[in-house]
Amino acid sequence: MKYSIRIFGLMLAAAIWWLAGLYLYLSPKLPEASALTDIRLQTPLRIVSSDGQLIGQFGEQKRIPARYEDLPQSFVDALLAAEDDGFFEHSGIDFLGLARAVSELVTTGSKQSGGSTITMQVARNFFLSLDQTFIRKFTEILLALEIEQRLTKEEILELYVNRVFLGHRSYGFETAAQTYYGKTLAELSLAEHAMLAGVPQAPSRNNPLS
């Protein structure tokens, strides 16, 4: 028994030292989180008629930026319920959610529940690749902690709302509202807000046109 405890202690110490070394290696390579506030969201060329009606838009991505203060509260509530219900309380990382996701992966070979907070998704969407590697995930965690130090919760949520992919070449919820419903986000019903809030988990399957 004592031998097993000793082995476990040595393995734990080795893991801590390894993670500390990885942190020291990756920290200087992290992008500057404050640069997020300077990002200009890509928008396609929009053609309008003389009376201001949209005729067409050209470009690979459709994106209509939205400000946090203009987001309907019912939409914010639906989004947080679907993606990150502890967003305004945590420091960028949901450690319990991560542990649950890792446990599922180890025991079942697949990951059904999420472990990524909205802040982690912002880190991934703006700075990182989609590679499923431990180092990429660890970098995502470090960057999420940095983002939480540099930006307010409202700024982080605004970045997420404008950057996330929602299917049909649409990036951001304001764009998705007009793509799927032909209305602004503020004009949508509670049910439509709830529908859009669930799209990020599987854009090709969960969008209103699927």
N, C-alpha and C positions, 0 to 999 in steps of 0.2 A: 504493500500500500504506500509506504513512504517512498519507495523507489518510483512508483507511478507518479506520485505528487511531484517528486524532484524532476522527473522527465518533463512533466507538464510545465513546471516552472521554467525550466531551461528553454523549452520551445516557445513559451510566452515571451520570455526575455529576448530571445532571438528575433521573434516577430516584431517586437517593439523597436529593437535596434534597427531592423531592416526598414521599417516604416519611417523611422526618424531619418535614416540615411536617404531614403527616397524623397522625403520632404525637403531635405537640404539640397538635393539634386534638382528637384522640380521647381522649387520656389523662385529662383532667379529667372526661370524660363517662362513664368506665367505672364500672360498679357496684362496690361494695365487696365484694371476694371473701370477706372474713371473715364477711359476713352469711350465707354458705352454711351455717354451723354452726348458725344460728338458725332455719333453714327448717323448718316443720312440714309433714310430708308429708300430703297430703290422703288421707283414707280414707273409704270409704262407710259408711253406717249398716249395722251387722251385727246380725242377729237370731239368737239362739241358743236352743236348748231348755233345759229345766231341768237336763239332764245335760251341758250344755256343747257340744252338737252344733250346727254351723252350719245354720240353716234357710234363710236367704237374706240377701242384702245389696243395698242400694239406693243408687244414686248413679251418676254418669257414669263414675267411675274406680274400679277395684279396685286396692288398694294395701296390701300387708302389709310394713312396713319390716323390714329385716334388718341386723344389726350385722356389721361386718367380722370380728370375732373368732369369729362363729358360722358363717362361710362355710366349707364343706368345701374343703380344699386342692385336691382333684381338680377342683372347679368353678372355682376361681380359675385353675388352670393351663389349663383348657380355654378360659376366657374370654379370658385374655391371649393365648393362641395364636391365637384367632380375631380378636381386635380390636386388640391392641396388645402385641406380644411384647417390646417394649423399654420397657414402661411404667415399670419400677422403675429404669431407667438414664437415660432422657432427662429433659430439663428442662421437659417439657410440649409440646414441638414435635418432630416427626420431620421434620427439614428434607429428608432424602433422600426420604422418602415424599411430601412435598409437591412436591418437584421432579419426581418421577416422575409424579405425578398431573397436574401442569401440562403436562409434556411430552406425555403421552397426549392431553390435551385439545387441545393445539395441533396435534399431528400427525394425530389420528384424529377429532377433533370430539366425542369422548366420553371419559368418565373411568371406566375399569374398576377400577383399584386405588384404594384409599382413601388419604387423606393426613392424616386427622384422628386424633389420639391420643385416648385416653380422657379426658384432661384437657380437650382441645378440645371433646369432646362434652359434657362437664359444663358448660363455659362456654356452649355453644349451648343445651343443654336447659334450663338454669336462667334464663338471662338474655337470650338473643337470639332473633330471628326465624329462620325457615328460608329467608329470601330468599337467592338465589344471586347475590350481588353481591360485588365485590372489597372494598368498605368493610366489609361485614358479616363477611367472612372475615378481614380484617385485624384487626378488632375482636376476633374470636374468638381470634386468635393472641395479641394483647396481654393479653386477659383470662386465657387459659390460663397465660401466664407469671406473671401476678399470683396466680392460684390456687396455682401451685406454690410461690410464696414464702410464702403464708399458711397452707397446709394440708399435712399429711403425705400421703404416697402412700396410706396406708391410709384416711385420711379421704376422699380424692378417689375412691378405688375404691368405698368405701361409698356415697358420693353417687351415683355412676354406677349401681351395682347396684340402687339403690332408685328411680331416676328414669326409667330407659330404658323406652321403650314396646315391648311385646312381643306386641302383637296381642290381639284379643278383650277390649278395654277394660282390659287388664292392664298395670300399670306396676310394674316391678321384678321381679327374678328369683324372689323368694320367692312373690310372687303368681302368677307364671307357672307355677311348679312345681305349685301347688295347682290352678290353672286347667286345665292340660293333663294332669297326672298324678294329681291328687288326693292328693299327698304333699308333705311339706315338702322344701325344697332338700337338707337333710341326708340324707333318705331315698332320694334318687334314685341310680340306678346311674351308673357312669362313662359309659356310652353316652348316658344321658338328660342328664347334665351337658353332654356334647359337643353334643347336639342343641340344648339351650337356648342354649348359648354362641353358636351360629350364627344365632339368631333376629334379633338387632338389625339385621343387614345388610339384611333384607327381612322384616319381621314378618308381613305378610299372606301371603307365599309360603313362608317357611321354618319357620313354627310347626308343631308336631306334629299339628295338626288339619287342615292343608292337604293 
